[in-house]
């Protein structure tokens, strides 16, 4: 459904805001029929130690692991909160996450927890004194300050941008209220990101065939991801499609369930191949059986491609 990107200097105010947002979203889960779960992806989920940000090579691997974890969590029925810690301090990395969301046609928003460097230093020192696992070394923290790129609403991949300012002493954070209701509205009712132009189909076939190809294949992908979100990742299972009979799908034995990005890549390949064939052979997708037949054709093609 959507992705919330959380960024800002490391401080307890940021951790508090993420927990507050997660709690608020969970309470309103039943108010969005198409939303099944709230997922928070953090550094801890990819086993990224704070020390990785001291070395560029190790940091790159941690960023890649986090991006993969977010991609795996993104589905049409999941709202993902991406709190990647210091890994979110570079705007290019936030742009990568936005592109991953745009690829799937989902919604995206950014929450920036603005924190003064002095407060972040005091917060970090308190953790160093107690040898807390979430503490950064002093040189690493200063490096993060120097490299932090604050999000701005001028950049399209930061919009809509919500800013919360954290001030005060460590352990007694005085922060502006988190706009939980506005975040919820943006992520559940806002405009979905349009796919990138380079991946959008441009060829036209007769009788609106391209529109039908795009719509039906997206429905099949959404049904597959919905099954995965319910824990079904192997064997034979039905794909529940709107206004169409269920389509049987069998995951090839020994194959892991494909990521959303992989499914979208295969979907675009199928659309290009079938659209080209429709133009060259004069084929048209018409009649009452066009949608179910196309859904079966695409499901079968996916099984062969994954095998």
C-alpha positions as CSV (number, residue, x, y, z in Angstrom):
1,X,0.0,0.0,0.0
2,X,2.6,2.6,1.1
3,X,6.0,3.4,2.5
4,X,6.9,5.9,5.2
5,X,10.6,6.9,5.0
6,X,12.0,8.1,8.4
7,X,15.1,10.3,8.4
8,X,17.0,12.5,10.8
9,X,20.0,12.6,13.1
10,X,20.2,9.7,15.6
11,X,18.4,10.7,18.9
12,X,15.9,9.3,21.3
13,X,13.2,11.6,19.8
14,X,13.4,9.8,16.5
15,X,12.9,6.4,18.2
16,X,10.0,7.7,20.1
17,X,8.3,9.1,17.0
18,X,8.6,5.8,15.1
19,X,7.0,4.0,18.0
20,X,4.2,6.6,18.2
21,X,3.5,6.4,14.5
22,X,3.6,2.6,14.5
23,X,1.1,2.5,17.5
24,X,-1.2,5.0,15.8
25,X,-1.2,3.1,12.5
26,X,-1.8,-0.2,14.2
27,X,-4.9,1.2,16.0
28,X,-6.4,2.4,12.7
29,X,-5.6,-0.8,10.8
30,X,-9.2,-1.9,10.7
31,X,-10.2,1.4,9.1
32,X,-8.4,0.5,5.8
33,X,-10.1,-2.6,4.4
34,X,-7.3,-3.2,1.9
35,X,-4.5,-2.9,4.5
36,X,-3.5,-6.1,6.3
37,X,-0.4,-5.2,8.3
38,X,2.0,-2.6,9.5
39,X,5.7,-3.5,9.2
40,X,8.7,-1.6,10.6
41,X,12.0,-2.2,8.9
42,X,15.1,-1.1,10.9
43,X,18.9,-1.7,10.9
44,X,18.3,-4.4,13.5
45,X,16.3,-6.4,10.9
46,X,19.3,-6.6,8.6
47,X,21.8,-7.1,11.5
48,X,23.6,-3.8,10.8
49,X,25.9,-2.8,13.6
50,X,26.5,0.9,14.2
51,X,30.1,0.5,13.4
52,X,29.4,-0.2,9.7
53,X,29.0,3.5,9.1
54,X,32.6,4.0,9.9
55,X,33.7,2.3,6.7
56,X,32.3,3.1,3.2
57,X,32.4,-0.5,1.9
58,X,30.6,-2.0,5.0
59,X,28.1,0.8,4.9
60,X,27.3,0.1,1.3
61,X,26.5,-3.5,2.1
62,X,24.3,-2.5,5.0
63,X,22.4,0.0,2.8
64,X,21.9,-2.7,0.1
65,X,20.6,-5.2,2.7
66,X,18.2,-2.6,4.1
67,X,16.9,-1.7,0.7
68,X,16.3,-5.4,-0.1
69,X,14.4,-5.8,3.3
70,X,12.2,-2.9,2.4
71,X,11.5,-4.2,-1.1
72,X,10.5,-7.6,0.4
73,X,8.1,-6.0,2.8
74,X,6.3,-3.8,0.2
75,X,3.0,-5.3,-0.9
76,X,-0.4,-3.8,-1.9
77,X,-1.7,-4.7,1.5
78,X,1.2,-3.6,3.7
79,X,2.2,-0.2,5.1
80,X,5.9,-0.2,5.7
81,X,7.8,2.2,8.0
82,X,11.5,2.3,6.9
83,X,13.6,3.5,9.8
84,X,17.1,2.8,8.5
85,X,18.9,4.8,11.1
86,X,22.1,6.5,9.9
87,X,21.6,4.8,6.5
88,X,18.9,7.3,5.7
89,X,21.1,10.3,5.9
90,X,21.9,10.5,2.2
91,X,19.3,11.8,-0.2
92,X,20.4,9.4,-3.0
93,X,19.5,6.5,-0.8
94,X,16.1,7.9,0.0
95,X,15.6,8.3,-3.7
96,X,16.3,4.6,-4.2
97,X,13.6,3.7,-1.7
98,X,11.2,6.1,-3.5
99,X,12.0,4.5,-6.8
100,X,11.2,1.1,-5.3
101,X,7.8,2.3,-4.3
102,X,7.2,4.0,-7.6
103,X,8.0,0.8,-9.4
104,X,5.1,-0.9,-7.6
105,X,2.7,2.0,-8.0
106,X,2.3,2.6,-4.2
107,X,2.2,5.7,-2.0
108,X,5.2,7.2,-0.3
109,X,5.8,9.9,2.3
110,X,8.8,11.2,4.4
111,X,9.0,12.0,8.0
112,X,12.1,14.1,9.1
113,X,12.8,14.2,12.8
114,X,14.9,17.3,13.0
115,X,17.4,17.2,15.8
116,X,20.2,19.7,16.8
117,X,23.7,18.1,16.6
118,X,24.3,19.0,20.3
119,X,21.3,17.0,21.4
120,X,22.3,14.0,19.2
121,X,25.9,14.2,20.8
122,X,24.4,14.2,24.3
123,X,22.1,11.3,23.5
124,X,24.9,9.3,22.0
125,X,27.3,10.0,24.9
126,X,24.7,8.8,27.4
127,X,24.6,5.5,25.4
128,X,28.4,5.3,25.2
129,X,28.6,5.7,29.0
130,X,26.2,2.7,29.5
131,X,27.8,0.7,26.6
132,X,24.4,0.6,24.8
133,X,24.4,-1.3,21.5
134,X,22.8,1.6,19.6
135,X,25.6,4.0,20.4
136,X,28.0,5.4,17.7
137,X,31.7,6.1,18.2
138,X,32.3,9.8,18.5
139,X,34.3,10.0,15.2
140,X,31.5,8.0,13.4
141,X,28.8,10.4,14.8
142,X,30.7,13.5,13.5
143,X,31.1,11.9,10.1
144,X,27.3,11.3,10.0
145,X,26.7,15.0,10.9
146,X,29.0,16.1,8.0
147,X,27.3,13.8,5.5
148,X,23.7,14.3,6.5
149,X,21.5,15.7,3.7
150,X,18.4,17.2,5.0
151,X,15.2,16.4,3.0
152,X,13.5,19.3,1.3
153,X,10.0,19.5,-0.2
154,X,11.5,20.6,-3.5
155,X,12.7,17.1,-4.2
156,X,9.8,15.1,-5.5
157,X,11.0,11.9,-3.7
158,X,10.6,13.6,-0.3
159,X,7.0,14.7,-0.9
160,X,4.8,14.8,1.0
161,X,7.3,15.8,3.7
162,X,6.4,16.0,7.4
163,X,8.9,17.6,9.8
164,X,9.0,17.0,13.6
165,X,11.5,19.1,15.6
166,X,13.1,17.4,18.6
167,X,14.6,19.7,21.3
168,X,15.5,19.5,25.0
169,X,17.7,17.3,27.1
170,X,18.4,13.6,26.6
171,X,15.7,11.5,28.4
172,X,13.4,14.5,28.4
173,X,12.7,15.2,24.8
174,X,10.3,18.0,24.1
175,X,9.2,17.4,20.5
176,X,6.5,18.9,18.4
177,X,3.5,16.5,18.1
178,X,3.9,13.9,15.5
179,X,1.3,14.5,12.7
180,X,0.0,10.9,12.8
181,X,-3.4,11.6,11.4
182,X,-1.9,13.6,8.4
183,X,0.6,10.8,7.8
184,X,-2.1,8.2,7.9
185,X,-4.2,10.1,5.3
186,X,-1.2,10.6,3.0
187,X,-0.3,7.0,3.1
188,X,-3.8,5.5,2.8
189,X,-5.6,8.1,0.7
190,X,-3.0,10.1,-1.1
191,X,-2.1,9.8,-4.8
192,X,-0.1,6.6,-5.6
193,X,3.2,7.1,-7.3
194,X,3.1,6.7,-11.1
195,X,5.6,4.2,-12.6
196,X,8.7,5.7,-14.2
197,X,8.3,6.7,-17.8
198,X,11.1,4.3,-18.9
199,X,9.2,1.3,-17.6
200,X,5.7,2.4,-18.7
201,X,4.4,0.8,-21.9
202,X,4.2,3.2,-24.9
203,X,3.0,1.0,-27.7
204,X,-0.7,0.9,-28.5
205,X,-2.7,-2.0,-29.7
206,X,-6.2,-2.2,-31.0
207,X,-9.3,-2.3,-28.9
208,X,-7.5,-0.9,-25.8
209,X,-5.5,-4.1,-25.5
210,X,-2.6,-2.4,-23.8
211,X,-4.7,-1.0,-21.0
212,X,-6.2,-4.4,-20.5
213,X,-2.8,-6.0,-20.5
214,X,-1.5,-3.6,-17.9
215,X,-4.6,-3.8,-15.6
216,X,-4.9,-7.6,-15.6
217,X,-1.2,-8.3,-15.1
218,X,-1.1,-5.9,-12.2
219,X,-4.1,-7.7,-10.6
220,X,-2.3,-11.0,-10.9
221,X,0.8,-9.6,-9.3
222,X,-1.2,-8.0,-6.5
223,X,-3.0,-11.4,-5.9
224,X,0.4,-13.2,-5.7
225,X,1.8,-10.7,-3.2
226,X,-1.4,-10.9,-1.1
227,X,-0.9,-14.7,-0.9
228,X,2.7,-14.1,0.2
229,X,1.6,-11.7,2.9
230,X,-0.7,-14.5,4.3
231,X,2.3,-16.9,4.4
232,X,1.7,-18.9,1.3
233,X,5.0,-19.2,-0.6
234,X,4.9,-22.7,-2.1
235,X,2.7,-25.3,-3.6
236,X,-0.5,-24.6,-5.6
237,X,-2.9,-21.9,-4.5
238,X,-5.7,-19.7,-6.0
239,X,-5.2,-16.2,-7.1
240,X,-8.2,-14.1,-6.1
241,X,-8.9,-11.5,-8.8
242,X,-11.6,-8.8,-8.8
243,X,-14.6,-9.6,-11.0
244,X,-12.9,-12.7,-12.4
245,X,-12.8,-16.4,-11.4
246,X,-9.8,-17.5,-9.3
247,X,-6.8,-18.5,-11.2
248,X,-4.7,-21.5,-10.0
249,X,-1.0,-20.8,-9.6
250,X,1.8,-23.3,-8.7
251,X,5.1,-22.1,-7.4
252,X,7.8,-24.2,-9.1
253,X,9.3,-26.7,-6.6
254,X,12.6,-25.6,-5.1
255,X,12.1,-22.0,-6.0
256,X,11.9,-19.2,-3.5
257,X,9.0,-16.7,-3.7
258,X,10.1,-13.8,-6.0
259,X,10.5,-10.3,-4.7
260,X,8.0,-7.6,-5.7
261,X,10.6,-6.0,-7.9
262,X,11.3,-9.4,-9.7
263,X,7.6,-9.9,-10.3
264,X,7.2,-6.4,-11.7
265,X,10.2,-7.0,-14.0
266,X,8.6,-10.2,-15.3
267,X,5.2,-8.5,-15.7
268,X,6.8,-5.8,-17.9
269,X,8.5,-8.4,-20.0
270,X,5.2,-10.2,-20.6
271,X,3.4,-7.0,-21.5
272,X,6.1,-6.1,-24.0
273,X,6.1,-9.5,-25.6
274,X,2.3,-9.9,-25.8
275,X,1.7,-6.3,-27.0
276,X,4.3,-6.7,-29.7
277,X,2.7,-10.0,-30.8
278,X,-0.8,-8.4,-30.8
279,X,0.4,-5.6,-33.1
280,X,2.4,-7.8,-35.5
281,X,-0.3,-10.5,-35.7
282,X,-3.3,-8.2,-35.5
283,X,-4.5,-9.8,-32.3
284,X,-7.1,-8.0,-30.1
285,X,-8.2,-8.7,-26.6
286,X,-12.0,-8.5,-26.8
287,X,-15.0,-10.3,-25.6
288,X,-16.3,-11.3,-22.1
289,X,-13.5,-13.9,-21.7
290,X,-10.6,-11.6,-22.5
291,X,-9.8,-10.7,-18.9
292,X,-9.9,-14.2,-17.3
293,X,-8.1,-15.7,-20.3
294,X,-5.4,-13.1,-20.1
295,X,-5.0,-13.7,-16.3
296,X,-4.6,-17.5,-16.9
297,X,-2.1,-16.8,-19.7
298,X,0.0,-14.5,-17.6
299,X,-0.1,-16.9,-14.5
300,X,1.1,-19.7,-16.7
301,X,3.8,-17.6,-18.2
302,X,5.0,-16.5,-14.8
303,X,5.2,-20.2,-13.6
304,X,7.4,-21.0,-16.6
305,X,9.6,-17.9,-16.1
306,X,10.1,-18.7,-12.4
307,X,10.9,-22.3,-13.2
